[in-house]
């Protein structure tokens, strides 16, 4: 199983495998052609409320992670997560995000869950 996280603004690489956009909103300033996104499962992205809460500086990363994992347990999100997990068993999956700190956000949470 191979999962990695990259920023959408970094050029795609040949060994990215399936590129999965894990942001709820399309990233600013990049075309769909340049992003080369294969999947965009919005159902497994953090809710708008959770995203605003976390980026508003109101909570810790640990609390964000706990709340986000609870959202991912909801049926539609869990189904999409399982789909991406199956893809990762077949080959490399690259989780793509516009986040400036992908190692302290939802993409890192997803990567950890997919690696379990």
Residue pairs with C-beta under 8 A, 6 or more apart in sequence:
1 88
1 89
1 114
1 115
2 17
2 88
2 91
2 92
2 93
3 88
3 92
3 93
3 94
3 95
3 111
3 114
3 115
4 92
4 93
4 94
4 95
4 111
5 94
5 95
5 96
5 97
5 102
5 103
5 107
5 108
5 111
6 16
6 94
6 95
6 96
6 97
6 102
7 96
7 97
7 98
7 99
7 100
7 102
8 21
8 23
8 27
8 30
8 35
8 96
8 97
8 98
9 27
9 29
9 30
9 98
12 19
12 35
12 36
15 92
16 36
16 92
16 94
17 91
17 92
17 93
17 94
18 38
18 39
18 87
18 91
18 92
18 93
18 94
19 35
19 36
19 37
19 38
19 39
19 94
19 96
20 37
20 38
20 39
20 40
20 41
20 84
20 87
20 93
20 94
20 95
20 96
21 27
21 35
21 37
21 39
21 40
21 96
21 97
22 41
22 44
22 45
22 95
22 96
22 97
22 106
22 107
22 110
23 45
23 97
23 98
23 99
24 42
24 45
24 46
24 48
24 51
26 32
27 35
27 98
28 98
35 96
37 96
39 84
39 87
41 80
41 83
41 84
43 76
43 77
43 79
43 80
44 72
44 77
44 80
44 81
44 84
44 110
45 106
46 54
46 68
46 71
46 106
47 71
50 64
50 67
50 68
50 71
51 106
53 59
53 64
53 67
54 64
54 105
59 67
61 104
64 105
64 106
64 109
65 109
68 106
68 109
69 109
69 113
71 77
72 78
72 81
72 109
72 110
72 113
81 110
81 113
81 114
84 93
84 110
84 114
85 114
87 93
88 114
93 114
95 107
95 110
95 111
95 114
97 105
97 106
97 107
99 105
99 106
99 107
102 108
